[in-house]
């Protein structure tokens, strides 16, 4: 329950490591493995959505534990849910046309969040890109 409560308190889509660091002072006997196993169970139960990233630092969403679009900041890594009604319709249409069952989809919009935009030069002067 503590892992799920930590997820529900944190709309940033935290990683397992971040959840562990938050809970460790309150639950000093808890191990990182407990957090990972709990997240796996919550994912199986449909209570959390896992967002996998190529760097191996997956992030978790308990607010909307189904496929939905996200905004991801290329500078700070912030992840925000983005409500897009057309997304559900598109997934349903692809499922109907393809014959695939239990179809899920992932849509990420990559950019620079408002907080980082205030502290970074315009895109025309930047040379580094998101990979």
C-alpha contacts under 8 A as a table, 3 or more apart, distances in Angstrom:
res1	aa1	res2	aa2	distance
1	X	4	X	5.19
1	X	5	X	6.02
2	X	5	X	5.01
2	X	6	X	6.03
2	X	23	X	7.56
3	X	6	X	5.10
3	X	7	X	6.32
3	X	19	X	6.95
3	X	23	X	7.79
3	X	35	X	6.76
3	X	38	X	7.15
3	X	39	X	7.54
4	X	7	X	5.07
4	X	8	X	6.23
4	X	42	X	7.95
4	X	62	X	7.29
5	X	8	X	5.04
5	X	9	X	6.19
6	X	9	X	5.14
6	X	10	X	6.34
6	X	19	X	6.62
6	X	22	X	7.80
6	X	23	X	7.71
7	X	10	X	5.24
7	X	11	X	7.27
7	X	13	X	7.33
7	X	14	X	7.14
7	X	19	X	7.50
7	X	60	X	7.38
7	X	61	X	6.85
7	X	62	X	5.85
8	X	11	X	6.83
8	X	62	X	5.90
8	X	63	X	6.46
10	X	13	X	6.64
10	X	14	X	6.97
11	X	14	X	7.83
11	X	61	X	7.54
11	X	63	X	7.44
11	X	80	X	7.58
12	X	78	X	6.41
12	X	79	X	5.78
12	X	80	X	6.62
13	X	59	X	5.44
13	X	60	X	4.96
13	X	61	X	5.13
13	X	79	X	6.29
13	X	80	X	7.70
14	X	17	X	7.99
14	X	18	X	5.84
14	X	19	X	6.51
14	X	59	X	5.21
14	X	60	X	5.75
14	X	61	X	7.66
15	X	18	X	5.16
15	X	19	X	6.36
15	X	57	X	6.30
15	X	58	X	5.71
15	X	59	X	4.31
15	X	60	X	6.21
16	X	19	X	5.10
16	X	20	X	6.15
16	X	32	X	7.77
16	X	35	X	6.46
16	X	36	X	6.40
16	X	39	X	7.80
16	X	57	X	7.92
16	X	58	X	7.37
16	X	59	X	7.03
16	X	60	X	7.72
17	X	20	X	5.05
17	X	21	X	6.19
17	X	32	X	7.24
18	X	21	X	5.13
18	X	22	X	6.22
19	X	22	X	5.15
19	X	23	X	6.21
19	X	35	X	7.48
20	X	23	X	5.23
20	X	24	X	5.72
20	X	31	X	7.73
20	X	32	X	6.02
20	X	35	X	6.39
21	X	24	X	5.35
21	X	25	X	7.63
22	X	25	X	7.05
23	X	26	X	5.51
23	X	27	X	5.90
23	X	28	X	7.99
24	X	27	X	4.89
24	X	28	X	4.99
24	X	29	X	7.69
24	X	30	X	6.59
25	X	28	X	5.54
27	X	30	X	5.53
30	X	34	X	6.44
30	X	35	X	7.95
31	X	34	X	5.31
31	X	35	X	6.95
32	X	35	X	5.19
32	X	36	X	6.39
33	X	36	X	5.04
33	X	37	X	6.02
34	X	37	X	5.16
34	X	38	X	5.96
35	X	38	X	5.11
35	X	39	X	6.09
36	X	39	X	5.12
36	X	40	X	6.20
37	X	40	X	5.05
37	X	41	X	6.25
38	X	41	X	5.09
38	X	42	X	6.11
39	X	42	X	5.01
39	X	43	X	6.00
39	X	48	X	7.55
40	X	43	X	5.06
40	X	44	X	6.23
41	X	44	X	5.06
41	X	45	X	6.22
42	X	45	X	5.04
42	X	46	X	6.24
42	X	47	X	5.12
42	X	48	X	5.74
43	X	46	X	5.08
43	X	47	X	5.77
43	X	48	X	4.96
43	X	49	X	6.22
43	X	50	X	7.03
44	X	47	X	7.63
45	X	48	X	7.89
46	X	49	X	7.28
46	X	65	X	6.33
46	X	66	X	7.65
47	X	62	X	6.20
47	X	65	X	5.64
48	X	60	X	6.43
48	X	61	X	5.42
48	X	62	X	4.48
48	X	63	X	7.67
48	X	64	X	7.42
48	X	65	X	4.54
48	X	66	X	7.69
49	X	60	X	5.66
49	X	61	X	5.03
49	X	62	X	6.44
49	X	64	X	7.24
49	X	65	X	4.47
49	X	66	X	6.00
49	X	67	X	7.43
50	X	58	X	6.63
50	X	59	X	5.92
50	X	60	X	4.74
50	X	61	X	6.55
51	X	58	X	5.50
51	X	59	X	5.11
51	X	60	X	6.04
51	X	61	X	7.80
52	X	56	X	7.00
52	X	57	X	7.12
52	X	58	X	4.54
52	X	59	X	6.65
53	X	56	X	5.59
53	X	57	X	6.11
53	X	58	X	5.61
53	X	59	X	7.98
54	X	57	X	7.64
61	X	64	X	6.32
61	X	65	X	6.13
62	X	65	X	5.39
64	X	67	X	7.81
64	X	68	X	7.65
67	X	104	X	5.97
67	X	105	X	5.87
67	X	106	X	6.17
68	X	81	X	7.35
68	X	82	X	7.30
68	X	83	X	7.24
68	X	84	X	7.66
68	X	87	X	7.07
68	X	88	X	7.78
68	X	105	X	7.56
68	X	106	X	6.57
68	X	107	X	6.85
69	X	81	X	6.26
69	X	82	X	5.32
69	X	83	X	6.79
69	X	84	X	6.96
69	X	87	X	7.49
69	X	106	X	6.52
69	X	107	X	4.73
69	X	108	X	5.74
69	X	109	X	7.49
70	X	79	X	6.45
70	X	80	X	5.49
70	X	81	X	4.65
70	X	82	X	5.18
70	X	107	X	6.47
70	X	108	X	4.94
70	X	109	X	6.11
71	X	78	X	7.98
71	X	79	X	5.65
71	X	80	X	5.12
71	X	81	X	6.40
71	X	82	X	6.41
71	X	108	X	5.91
71	X	109	X	4.75
71	X	110	X	6.02
71	X	111	X	7.36
72	X	77	X	6.17
72	X	78	X	5.70
72	X	79	X	4.63
72	X	80	X	6.60
72	X	108	X	6.74
72	X	109	X	6.05
72	X	110	X	4.93
72	X	111	X	6.30
72	X	112	X	7.61
72	X	113	X	7.74
73	X	76	X	5.81
73	X	77	X	4.93
73	X	78	X	5.23
73	X	79	X	6.65
73	X	110	X	5.98
73	X	111	X	5.11
73	X	112	X	4.67
73	X	113	X	5.32
74	X	77	X	5.77
74	X	110	X	6.34
74	X	111	X	5.65
74	X	112	X	5.69
74	X	130	X	5.97
75	X	112	X	6.34
75	X	113	X	7.99
75	X	116	X	6.80
76	X	116	X	7.22
78	X	113	X	7.65
84	X	87	X	5.55
84	X	88	X	7.73
85	X	88	X	5.94
85	X	89	X	7.03
86	X	89	X	5.08
86	X	90	X	6.07
87	X	90	X	5.08
87	X	91	X	6.27
88	X	91	X	5.22
88	X	92	X	6.19
89	X	92	X	5.11
89	X	93	X	6.09
90	X	93	X	5.05
90	X	94	X	6.16
91	X	94	X	5.19
91	X	95	X	6.14
91	X	103	X	7.17
91	X	104	X	7.14
91	X	105	X	6.85
92	X	95	X	5.09
92	X	96	X	6.12
93	X	96	X	5.09
93	X	97	X	6.07
94	X	97	X	5.18
94	X	98	X	5.81
95	X	98	X	5.29
95	X	99	X	5.61
95	X	100	X	5.13
95	X	101	X	6.49
95	X	103	X	6.23
96	X	99	X	5.52
96	X	100	X	7.29
100	X	103	X	6.21
112	X	116	X	6.15
112	X	117	X	5.96
113	X	116	X	5.40
113	X	117	X	5.97
114	X	117	X	4.95
114	X	118	X	6.37
115	X	118	X	5.50
115	X	119	X	6.99
116	X	119	X	5.15
116	X	120	X	6.10
117	X	120	X	5.31
117	X	121	X	7.47
117	X	122	X	7.83
121	X	125	X	6.24
121	X	126	X	6.72
122	X	125	X	5.67
122	X	126	X	6.73
123	X	126	X	5.10
